[in-house]
Structure formats: C-alpha cells, structure tokens
Amino acid sequence: MAFNLLRVYDSFMKPLKHTLQVTKILVNNAGSKNLPVLKPVLPLACQVRLTSFFTRRAAETLWKSVTSVSNAGRNRGRGRGLARKIKDLNRGQYIGMGKINMQWPGLTAPIMRGSTVLKQQRLPDDPEREAKIIKMRDIARTKGSRRVHPLERGWTSAKMGGKKIGPPDPVNDEPFEGFDTYVLEHKIVNHMTGNLGRKRSFSSFVVTGNFDGLVGFGLGKSSEGKTALRIAKNRAGQKLMFVPRYNNHTVYHDFFSQFGSTKLFVSKKPEGFGLRCHRALVCACQIMGIKDLRVKIEGAINYQHIIKAFLIGLLKQKTHAELAEEKKLHLVEMRPENWNYPKVVASPSVVRKPEEIRSTEVMDFTQYVLGGKVVLQKIKPSPFYIEFPSHKIRLRKYERQRNQNQVRIRMLAEHGEIRSFLTDKYPEARPQLWTKKMKEQSEQAD
C-alpha cells in the first residue's frame, strides 16, 4: 500500500489533466484506515508559452505571408485578389504617452536636462491628440513620398537639411517663446570599436533663434535620429548669443572671417537686396533676423566651419561709433541713391588733424574693416566683338569721353561741383551737361 501511495503522489504532481484520476483513486481507497484522505487541489501555477509564431515574427512578415505570393505564382497572374493590409492601430502611439499628458523621466523625457534633474509631472493636455492619431492612421501609404507643403520642405524635400523642428525644450519651466530651429546637417556616421566592430550613429547640426538677434548652434549625436535632433536642439538653446544688426536688416560693415580652411567675405547690402549666400547661411540669417547680405566663401565648404566662421565675424564687428573712435576720424557715408551726397554717420570725441595722418595709413573704409583682405573677383570673359574693326573705330571716337561719369561723381563728392583746372582762372569755362537727362536732374536738384 505504501508503494501505491507513492504512485498516487507522483501522479498528483503531474499536470492538471491527471488530477481527476488521482482524486478517483484516493476516494475509492478511502475506506482503508492506513491511507489518508487527500482532497483535490487545483494548482496555482500553470504552463504558459511566452513565445509563439506571432511574437517571433514582425508585423510586416506576418502581413507578407497573407498578402503576397511566390515569384512563380506572380508570373502566372496569381495573388491579384488577396486581402490588403488594414490600418496600423499602433501608428502614432508611443510608450508612456496617453490621454493624460505626463512627463516620465527616463521614458518620455531625459533624466537630467543640463544640471537639473527632471521630476515626474503633468503637462498641459493636448485636446487634439485623438484627432492627430486618427489623421495619421487614415493617411494612405503610397509608393511615392507623401506630399509636403512647400513651406515645410527642406533643401531637397527628401532629407532633413533645411527643415524646421520647433523650439528647444523648456528649461526650468521657462519656454522658448518665438524660437524655431533649422536643421543644417543630419547624417549617419560610423566608427570602429574594439568589441562591437563598426558602430553606426546619427549626427545632427542645427541652429536656433528668435528671428530678432538671438542665435545659437548645437551638435548632437545618438544611435537614433530623433534623439540626435533633440539633443542638438536643446544644446543650441543653451548656447544663445546676441548678434548686433544695422537697422535690423543687415550687418554694420563688411568683414572677413575664417575658421579652419573656410574663409568668408561678408558684404553689407541695402534693403531689398535679399540673401545671396550659402544655403546654410541663409537659414542662419533668417533665424537671427538678417534680411540683406552677400557672402563669398573660399576654401572648404564645411557646414560647421561655415556657421562658426560667420558667427565669429558677427561677434567681432564694430558699430559706426566704435570705428570712428578707433580711427579718430569722421565716418562719412555716400549712397548712389542720394547722389553720393556725403553724410556723417559717426564722429569721434577727438578728431585728428591732417598733419597727424600718416601717408601709409589705410583710409579706405572697406579695406580697413576687411583687415587688408581683398575678395577674389572672377574675370569676366571678353565680348565677342572686341576684335571687330567697327569696335576699334568706336573706341577711338569716344576715347575723349572715357570715364567721364566716374570723374563727375568724384568731383561732386570732393568739390560739390563739376570743375576743371581752368575754372579758377576762367570762371566761364565750365563743362556743359551733354545729355537731356542730366540737365533735368540738375534742375530738379536746384
């Protein structure tokens, strides 16, 4: 009987399907005095299979097994009426984000932001969350790219370069109101490691600003593209600097700047000229509020070097008052639209006398602010008619009138009138206005 009892216990420890047989044997033998009466007890734990065909395969693979056919079947025209893929209900939903907008450090937000440790807190509710998820589900995925609004496209519409990604994340509950961020560079980089071999990561270079003089740039790297963009954006928001502007539309003066092997020649332009420069500089100028500018780049075209050289030059530029005080001379401006009439822009506290100015001193404003550098200008090709006999005859005919317009402008700027070396001796010997248009302009000026 002891042997039978051990067999009863062994059978009871087996899975649930044997429990009824064990109970029947014990009840039938309950009349014996040597056998204890055991009550049937359901096991608290049961076997669970954590992996299956549906968990080992991705959703794309499962749908492909239903909606596709073999190559041989496709050649015979099969699979035309197969079921199509239904909507992805997980699209637009992320772990840790639900109807109640909460901030979970380590899940939906970084644990530390700068030197501040983030805490769990409730954020303002998003009433349009459900509508956005439904709209995202209803967007049909076609073979071509989804049409994007022209204002939301980047430089090539297929990559992140030139796109806006919004303002940086708030710091200590202080939001970046009026800020926006441009992506200048978003690429995949690889480096070799001793244990993991070739390791891939994303590198993002962005510039942020408030369109009113504040600007900052940041570089972020991560194993995920969105994380790299977020890191770069937040770093740019922590490195803001103020850039002075002339009349809130351009720089104070031309300047030369260099970073590495990249050289920039920045030229000040009047209102309405626009931005004629590298596309990375166009985004940087727009984000800081510069509207009219021309930049000539020489050397390597590296996005990070271009932005750094440009910001170095902007921070080193001097106001008109500082230039006049440094040179101890009056700063005079002459514009073609004002008939090159001299206008004093800034004056120093003490003006030097003509005897104090050395003959070797640089007096040209553009050459002085560029630090002695000269922009390399392309040589224009000669026109096709320079070797024609008719063109040579015309040059000989109009040789006496050559450069007259430039001489007239210089005389008006220096002497205030058009005169010659005989004007003092013979006052009646004054040059005549040889065109009707010049006579009308002179009469309107008088």
C-alpha positions in Angstrom: 0.0 0.0 0.0 2.9 2.3 0.6 4.0 1.7 -3.0 0.5 2.6 -4.2 0.5 5.8 -2.1 3.8 6.9 -3.7 2.3 6.3 -7.1 -0.6 8.4 -6.1 1.6 11.3 -5.0 3.7 11.1 -8.2 0.6 11.2 -10.3 -0.7 14.2 -8.3 2.4 16.2 -9.2 1.7 15.8 -12.9 -0.2 18.4 -14.9 -3.8 19.2 -14.4 -5.2 16.5 -16.8 -4.2 13.8 -14.3 -5.7 15.5 -11.2 -9.2 13.8 -11.7 -7.6 10.3 -11.9 -5.7 10.9 -8.7 -8.8 12.0 -6.9 -10.8 9.0 -8.0 -8.1 6.5 -6.7 -7.9 8.2 -3.3 -11.6 8.3 -2.9 -12.1 4.6 -3.7 -9.4 3.7 -1.2 -10.7 6.0 1.5 -12.2 3.1 3.4 -8.8 1.8 4.4 -7.5 3.1 7.8 -3.9 3.3 6.7 -4.5 5.7 3.8 -5.1 9.4 4.4 -7.9 11.2 2.6 -6.4 13.8 0.2 -8.7 16.5 -1.2 -8.3 17.6 -4.8 -6.4 20.9 -5.0 -6.1 22.9 -8.3 -2.6 24.0 -9.0 -1.9 27.7 -8.6 0.6 27.8 -11.4 0.2 26.6 -15.0 2.4 26.3 -18.0 2.5 29.4 -20.2 4.2 29.7 -23.6 5.7 33.2 -23.8 6.9 32.9 -27.4 5.0 31.9 -30.4 5.0 32.3 -34.2 3.2 35.6 -33.9 5.6 37.1 -31.3 8.8 35.9 -33.1 7.9 37.5 -36.4 7.4 41.2 -37.2 4.1 42.6 -38.3 5.5 43.2 -41.8 6.5 39.5 -42.1 3.1 38.3 -40.9 1.2 40.5 -43.4 3.5 39.4 -46.2 2.6 35.8 -45.6 -1.0 36.6 -46.2 -0.9 39.3 -48.9 1.9 38.0 -51.1 2.6 35.1 -53.4 5.7 33.3 -54.7 7.5 34.6 -57.7 6.3 31.6 -59.7 2.7 32.4 -58.7 3.1 36.1 -59.5 4.4 35.2 -63.0 1.2 33.2 -63.6 -1.0 36.0 -62.5 -2.0 34.8 -59.0 -2.5 37.0 -56.0 -4.5 39.8 -57.6 -7.4 39.5 -55.2 -5.5 39.0 -52.0 -6.6 40.8 -48.9 -4.9 44.2 -48.4 -3.2 45.3 -45.2 -5.5 47.0 -42.7 -4.7 50.2 -40.8 -1.9 50.1 -38.2 -3.6 50.9 -34.9 -0.3 51.4 -33.2 0.7 54.2 -35.6 1.0 57.5 -33.8 1.1 56.0 -30.3 4.2 55.9 -28.2 5.1 54.2 -24.9 4.5 56.4 -21.9 2.2 58.8 -23.8 -1.6 58.6 -23.3 -4.7 60.7 -22.9 -3.2 62.2 -19.7 -0.1 64.1 -20.8 2.6 63.1 -18.2 6.3 63.6 -18.1 8.1 60.4 -17.2 11.9 60.9 -16.7 13.8 58.1 -18.4 10.8 57.1 -20.6 9.3 60.2 -22.4 11.9 62.7 -21.2 15.6 62.7 -20.3 16.5 62.1 -16.6 18.7 65.2 -16.5 18.5 68.4 -18.5 21.7 70.3 -18.1 22.4 70.2 -14.4 18.7 69.9 -13.4 17.1 66.5 -12.5 13.7 66.3 -14.1 10.8 65.2 -12.0 7.6 63.4 -12.8 4.9 66.0 -13.5 1.7 66.5 -15.5 2.0 68.6 -18.7 -0.8 70.6 -20.3 -3.4 68.4 -22.0 -3.5 68.1 -25.8 -7.1 68.2 -26.9 -6.2 67.4 -30.5 -4.3 64.2 -29.7 -7.0 61.8 -30.7 -7.7 63.8 -33.9 -3.9 63.7 -34.8 -3.8 59.9 -34.3 -6.9 59.3 -36.4 -5.5 61.5 -39.2 -2.2 59.7 -39.0 -3.9 56.3 -39.4 -6.0 57.5 -42.3 -3.0 58.7 -44.3 -2.6 56.1 -47.1 1.0 54.9 -47.7 1.6 55.1 -51.4 4.7 54.0 -53.3 5.8 57.6 -53.7 6.6 60.1 -51.0 3.8 61.9 -49.2 3.2 65.4 -50.5 4.6 68.0 -48.1 3.7 71.7 -48.0 6.3 73.9 -49.8 7.0 75.8 -46.6 7.7 72.6 -44.6 10.1 71.2 -47.2 13.8 71.3 -46.8 16.5 71.9 -49.4 15.9 68.6 -51.2 12.5 67.6 -49.6 13.8 64.1 -49.1 16.3 64.8 -46.3 16.2 66.8 -43.1 18.5 69.6 -44.2 16.7 72.9 -44.1 13.6 71.7 -42.2 12.2 73.3 -39.1 11.9 71.1 -35.9 10.4 73.7 -33.5 11.8 75.5 -30.4 14.1 73.8 -27.8 12.6 72.1 -24.8 11.8 74.3 -21.8 14.4 74.8 -19.2 13.2 75.1 -15.5 9.6 75.7 -16.8 10.9 78.6 -19.0 9.6 78.1 -22.5 11.4 79.4 -25.7 8.6 81.6 -27.0 9.1 82.8 -30.5 12.0 80.4 -31.2 12.5 78.0 -34.0 15.2 75.6 -35.2 16.6 74.8 -38.6 18.4 71.5 -39.3 21.6 72.2 -41.2 23.1 68.7 -41.3 21.7 65.3 -40.4 23.8 62.3 -41.4 24.8 58.8 -40.5 28.4 58.4 -39.1 30.3 55.2 -38.4 33.3 54.4 -36.2 35.1 51.2 -35.4 35.2 49.8 -31.9 37.2 47.0 -30.4 34.3 44.9 -29.2 31.3 45.8 -31.3 33.1 46.4 -34.6 31.6 49.1 -36.9 29.1 51.1 -34.8 26.6 53.4 -36.5 25.1 56.6 -35.1 23.4 59.8 -36.2 25.0 63.3 -36.1 22.8 66.4 -36.3 23.9 70.0 -36.6 21.2 72.7 -36.0 20.8 76.4 -35.5 18.1 78.0 -33.4 17.0 81.6 -32.8 14.1 84.0 -32.2 14.3 86.0 -35.5 15.3 89.1 -33.6 19.1 88.9 -32.9 19.4 85.8 -30.7 21.0 82.7 -32.3 22.7 79.5 -31.1 24.0 76.4 -32.7 24.4 72.8 -31.4 25.7 69.4 -32.4 24.1 66.2 -31.2 24.9 62.5 -31.7 22.9 59.4 -30.8 22.1 56.0 -32.0 18.7 57.2 -33.1 17.9 60.1 -35.4 15.2 61.7 -33.4 17.3 61.6 -30.3 20.2 63.3 -32.0 18.0 66.1 -33.3 16.5 66.6 -29.8 20.0 66.7 -28.2 21.3 69.2 -30.8 18.2 71.4 -30.5 18.5 71.6 -26.7 22.2 72.3 -26.8 21.6 75.1 -29.3 19.1 76.6 -26.9 21.7 76.6 -24.1 24.3 78.5 -26.2 22.4 81.6 -27.3 24.3 84.7 -28.2 23.1 88.2 -29.3 24.2 89.5 -32.7 24.0 93.3 -33.3 22.3 94.4 -36.6 22.3 97.6 -38.5 18.7 98.9 -38.8 17.5 95.4 -38.0 18.2 94.1 -41.5 21.9 93.7 -42.2 25.4 93.9 -40.7 27.2 97.1 -39.7 30.0 96.8 -42.2 31.8 94.3 -44.5 34.1 91.9 -42.7 36.4 88.9 -43.3 36.3 85.8 -41.1 38.0 82.5 -41.1 37.5 79.1 -39.3 39.8 76.3 -40.3 40.3 76.4 -44.0 36.9 78.1 -44.6 37.1 81.9 -45.4 34.1 84.2 -45.6 33.9 87.6 -47.2 30.7 89.2 -45.9 29.3 92.3 -47.7 26.7 94.7 -46.3 23.8 95.4 -48.6 20.8 97.8 -48.8 17.2 96.9 -48.0 15.6 94.7 -50.6 18.8 93.1 -51.8 18.0 89.7 -50.1 20.3 86.9 -49.0 22.8 85.8 -51.6 24.9 83.2 -49.8 25.3 79.5 -49.0 22.0 77.8 -48.1 23.3 77.1 -44.5 24.0 80.8 -44.1 20.5 81.7 -45.5 18.9 79.6 -42.6 21.3 81.2 -40.0 20.5 84.7 -41.3 16.7 84.1 -41.3 16.8 82.7 -37.8 18.6 85.7 -36.4 16.7 88.4 -38.4 19.3 89.4 -41.1 17.5 90.1 -44.4 20.0 91.6 -46.8 23.5 90.2 -47.1 26.0 88.7 -49.6 28.7 86.2 -48.6 31.6 84.9 -50.7 33.1 81.6 -49.5 36.6 80.5 -50.3 38.2 77.2 -49.2 36.4 74.2 -47.7 32.6 74.2 -47.7 32.0 72.5 -44.3 28.7 73.3 -42.7 30.0 73.6 -39.1 33.0 75.7 -40.2 30.8 78.0 -42.3 28.4 78.7 -39.3 31.3 79.1 -36.8 33.2 81.5 -39.1 30.1 83.5 -39.7 29.2 83.9 -36.0 32.8 84.8 -35.2 32.7 87.6 -37.7 29.3 88.8 -36.5 30.5 89.0 -32.9 33.7 90.8 -33.9 32.0 93.5 -36.0 32.1 97.1 -34.6 29.5 99.8 -34.6 30.0 103.0 -36.5 30.7 104.9 -33.3 33.4 102.4 -32.3 35.1 102.6 -35.7 35.1 106.4 -35.7 36.5 106.5 -32.1 39.2 103.9 -33.1 40.3 105.8 -36.2 39.8 109.3 -34.6 38.1 110.4 -37.8 34.6 111.2 -39.1 32.8 108.3 -40.6 31.1 109.5 -43.8 28.6 107.6 -45.9 27.8 108.2 -49.6 24.9 106.4 -51.3 24.2 106.4 -55.1 20.5 106.9 -54.5 21.3 110.1 -52.6 23.6 111.4 -55.5 26.6 110.4 -53.3 26.0 113.3 -51.0 28.3 112.9 -48.0 26.5 112.1 -44.7 28.4 112.0 -41.4 27.3 108.7 -39.7 29.6 108.9 -36.6 32.1 111.3 -35.1 34.8 110.7 -32.5 35.3 112.7 -29.3 38.7 114.0 -30.6 39.4 114.4 -34.4 42.9 114.1 -35.7 44.4 116.9 -37.8 45.5 116.2 -41.4 49.2 116.5 -40.3 48.7 113.6 -37.9 47.6 111.2 -40.6 50.4 109.1 -42.0 50.8 108.6 -45.7 50.9 104.8 -45.3 47.7 104.7 -43.2 44.7 102.8 -44.7 42.0 105.4 -45.4 39.6 103.2 -47.4 36.8 102.0 -45.2 36.2 98.7 -46.9 39.9 97.8 -46.9 40.2 98.8 -43.3 37.3 96.6 -42.0 38.4 93.6 -44.1 41.8 93.7 -42.4 43.7 94.3 -45.7 42.0 91.3 -47.4 40.7 91.5 -51.0 37.8 89.5 -52.4 38.8 87.4 -55.4 36.6 88.5 -58.3 36.1 86.4 -61.3 37.4 87.8 -64.6 34.6 88.4 -66.9 35.0 86.9 -70.4 35.7 89.4 -73.1 32.8 90.0 -75.5 32.9 88.5 -79.0 33.1 91.9 -80.8 36.3 93.3 -79.4 38.3 92.3 -82.4 35.9 93.7 -84.9 37.2 96.8 -86.9 33.9 98.7 -86.1 34.5 98.3 -82.4 38.0 99.7 -82.6 36.7 102.7 -84.6 34.2 103.4 -81.9 36.8 103.2 -79.1 39.0 105.8 -80.9 35.9 108.0 -81.5 34.7 108.0 -77.8 38.2 108.0 -76.2 37.9 111.6 -75.1 34.7 110.8 -73.2 36.1 107.8 -71.4 35.4 107.5 -67.6 33.5 110.9 -67.6 30.7 109.6 -65.4 33.2 108.4 -62.7 35.1 111.7 -62.8 31.8 113.7 -62.5 30.8 111.7 -59.4 34.2 112.1 -57.8 34.1 115.9 -58.4 30.6 116.2 -56.9 31.7 114.2 -53.9 35.0 116.1 -53.3 34.3 119.7 -54.5 30.5 119.8 -54.6 30.5 120.9 -58.3 31.9 119.9 -61.7 35.0 121.9 -62.4 38.3 121.7 -64.3 41.8 123.1 -63.8 40.8 126.2 -65.8 37.7 127.0 -63.6 39.6 129.3 -61.2 41.3 131.3 -63.9 38.3 131.4 -66.3 35.1 131.1 -64.3 33.1 130.9 -67.5 34.9 127.7 -68.5 32.6 125.2 -67.0 31.7 121.8 -68.5 28.3 121.6 -70.1 25.7 118.9 -69.3 25.7 116.9 -72.6 22.5 114.9 -72.0 18.9 115.9 -71.6 18.5 113.6 -68.6 21.4 115.2 -66.7 20.0 118.7 -67.3 16.7 117.6 -65.9 18.3 116.0 -62.8 20.4 119.2 -62.2 17.3 121.4 -62.5 15.4 119.1 -60.0 18.3 119.2 -57.6 18.4 123.0 -57.7 
